[in-house]
Every structure is written in C-alpha cells, then in structure tokens.
Amino acid sequence: MREMRIVSRNGCFYVEWVYQLETEHIQLDQDKVLGIDHGLNNWLTCVSNVETGFIVDGKRLKSLNQWYNKQIAKIKEGKP
C-alpha cells in the first residue's frame, strides 16, 4: 500500500487505499485472430483464422428485451 486517503463527500467520510500493482506482460500470438460482428437477429457472428466460425443467435435475447420493455411500459402507464 502506497497511501491511505480519508475524503469527505456528500456529508460522509470515505477511505481510499492507493497501491501499485505489478503489470504482467502477456505474449500474444499475432497469427491467431478472431473477428466479431454484432447484429440484431444474429447477436454475434465470429470468424477465426484458426478454427471454424460460429454464430450466437440473438433472437431469444431480443425477444426477452422486448418483453421486458413492454412490462416496464405497463408499469409506467399513466404515471408521471
């Protein structure tokens, strides 16, 4: 730990600890690449130069999001 600060914010006291982390150097293989394209119905389309590509279907997620938004709209209906 390098230092400890006591800070007053919004009528409360907060303690902040400041410390330094050792950085870890990672060796990346620049010959292996994954390209990711996001969309609506196909949430993620991934293509790799090492293995076969794959698609993450987003229709179920999109449907859940639409249902959630409808529920929120019903709750907020008629309220300021």
VOBA-1610 file (N, C-alpha, C; in pm, whole numbers, padded with zeros to 5 digits, always signed):
BEGIN
Met+00085-00117+00000Met+00000+00000+00000Met+00090+00124+00000Arg+00058+00214-00090Arg+00139+00336-00101Arg+00087+00446-00009Glu-00046+00464-00006Glu-00101+00568+00081Glu-00247+00538+00110Met-00299+00604+00213Met-00439+00594+00250Met-00494+00736+00261Arg-00609+00761+00196Arg-00669+00893+00200Arg-00805+00885+00268Ile-00837+00986+00346Ile-00970+00999+00404Ile-01033+01121+00337Val-01144+01098+00266Val-01206+01201+00183Val-01348+01224+00233Ser-01389+01351+00239Ser-01524+01386+00278Ser-01605+01417+00152Arg-01713+01340+00132Arg-01801+01361+00017Arg-01946+01345+00062Asn-02030+01436+00023Asn-02174+01429+00049Asn-02205+01408+00197Gly-02128+01470+00285Gly-02153+01458+00427Gly-02105+01327+00488Cys-02032+01245+00412Cys-01980+01118+00462Cys-01829+01114+00443Phe-01764+01030+00519Phe-01621+01010+00503Phe-01594+00880+00431Tyr-01504+00883+00335Tyr-01465+00765+00258Tyr-01315+00744+00275Val-01276+00618+00283Val-01135+00584+00291Val-01093+00527+00156Glu-00986+00582+00100Glu-00934+00535-00028Glu-00794+00480-00005Trp-00771+00358-00052Trp-00638+00299-00045Trp-00575+00307-00182Val-00454+00354-00189Val-00381+00365-00315Val-00265+00266-00309Tyr-00257+00181-00409Tyr-00148+00084-00412Tyr-00104+00064-00557Gln+00009+00003-00573Gln+00066-00017-00706Gln+00071-00166-00735Leu+00023-00203-00853Leu+00024-00341-00896Leu+00138-00365-00995Glu+00192-00483-00987Glu+00292-00523-01087Glu+00218-00558-01215Thr+00262-00506-01327Thr+00199-00538-01454Thr+00255-00670-01505Glu+00164-00749-01561Glu+00202-00879-01614Glu+00204-00870-01766His+00315-00901-01826His+00328-00895-01971His+00284-01028-02030Ile+00189-01021-02122Ile+00134-01141-02185Ile+00184-01147-02328Gln+00232-01263-02366Gln+00277-01282-02504Gln+00157-01322-02589Leu+00123-01242-02687Leu+00012-01271-02777Leu+00065-01328-02907Asp-00009-01426-02958Asp+00025-01483-03088Asp-00049-01401-03194Gln+00023-01319-03268Gln-00037-01228-03366Gln-00093-01302-03487Asp-00064-01432-03501Asp-00113-01509-03615Asp-00253-01564-03591Lys-00303-01559-03468Lys-00436-01609-03436Lys-00529-01489-03416Val-00636-01483-03497Val-00724-01367-03498Val-00869-01413-03490Leu-00952-01337-03416Leu-01096-01362-03409Leu-01166-01231-03443Gly-01247-01233-03548Gly-01326-01116-03585Gly-01468-01132-03535Ile-01523-01029-03472Ile-01658-01035-03415Ile-01742-00921-03474Asp-01859-00958-03526Asp-01953-00861-03582Asp-02084-00877-03507His-02135-00769-03448His-02261-00779-03376His-02375-00729-03463Gly-02489-00790-03445Gly-02606-00754-03523Gly-02730-00760-03437Leu-02847-00771-03501Leu-02972-00776-03427Leu-03021-00919-03411Asn-03054-00985-03521Asn-03104-01122-03511Asn-02992-01220-03481Asn-02878-01203-03547Asn-02759-01278-03510Asn-02680-01186-03418Trp-02683-01217-03288Trp-02624-01125-03190Trp-02475-01110-03216Leu-02404-01222-03233Leu-02261-01217-03263Leu-02230-01315-03376Thr-02156-01268-03473Thr-02103-01354-03578Thr-01953-01348-03566Cys-01892-01464-03540Cys-01749-01470-03512Cys-01679-01553-03619Val-01568-01502-03668Val-01488-01572-03769Val-01344-01575-03720Ser-01283-01692-03727Ser-01147-01709-03681Ser-01061-01765-03794Asn-00932-01733-03791Asn-00843-01791-03890Asn-00779-01920-03839Val-00818-01964-03718Val-00762-02087-03661Val-00864-02200-03666Glu-00988-02173-03625Glu-01092-02273-03623Glu-01210-02224-03707Thr-01319-02301-03705Thr-01437-02260-03781Thr-01507-02146-03711Gly-01581-02066-03787Gly-01656-01955-03730Gly-01783-02005-03662Phe-01846-01918-03586Phe-01971-01953-03520Phe-02059-01831-03508Ile-02189-01857-03490Ile-02289-01751-03478Ile-02361-01769-03346Val-02376-01660-03270Val-02453-01661-03145Val-02589-01601-03178Asp-02694-01683-03168Asp-02830-01641-03203Asp-02879-01537-03103Gly-02931-01427-03154Gly-02977-01320-03068Gly-03128-01304-03065Lys-03202-01393-03136Lys-03347-01378-03141Lys-03410-01395-03003Arg-03363-01491-02925Arg-03418-01512-02791Arg-03388-01393-02701Leu-03266-01343-02708Leu-03229-01226-02628Leu-03310-01103-02669Lys-03329-01086-02799Lys-03409-00973-02849Lys-03554-00985-02802Ser-03608-01107-02802Ser-03744-01130-02756Ser-03759-01099-02608Leu-03662-01142-02526Leu-03666-01113-02383Leu-03658-00963-02357Asn-03577-00893-02434Asn-03564-00749-02418Asn-03694-00678-02453Gln-03760-00721-02560Gln-03887-00661-02598Gln-03993-00686-02491Trp-03997-00808-02436Trp-04093-00840-02330Trp-04068-00753-02208Tyr-03941-00737-02170Tyr-03905-00654-02055Tyr-03951-00510-02077Asn-03925-00456-02196Asn-03966-00318-02224Asn-04117-00301-02219Lys-04194-00403-02263Lys-04340-00399-02254Lys-04385-00396-02108Gln-04322-00477-02024Gln-04358-00481-01882Gln-04331-00346-01816Ile-04219-00286-01848Ile-04186-00154-01792Ile-04287-00050-01839Ala-04326-00057-01967Ala-04425+00037-02020Ala-04559+00022-01948Lys-04599-00102-01917Lys-04725-00125-01846Lys-04718-00067-01705Ile-04606-00083-01639Ile-04590-00031-01502Ile-04593+00122-01502Lys-04531+00183-01601Lys-04522+00330-01606Lys-04647+00396-01664Glu-04740+00318-01717Glu-04857+00373-01785Glu-04940+00458-01689Gly-04966+00580-01729Gly-05049+00671-01650Gly-04978+00736-01532Lys-04846+00717-01522Lys-04770+00777-01411Lys-04678+00885-01467Pro-04653+00990-01387Pro-04564+01096-01436Pro-04419+01049-01442
//
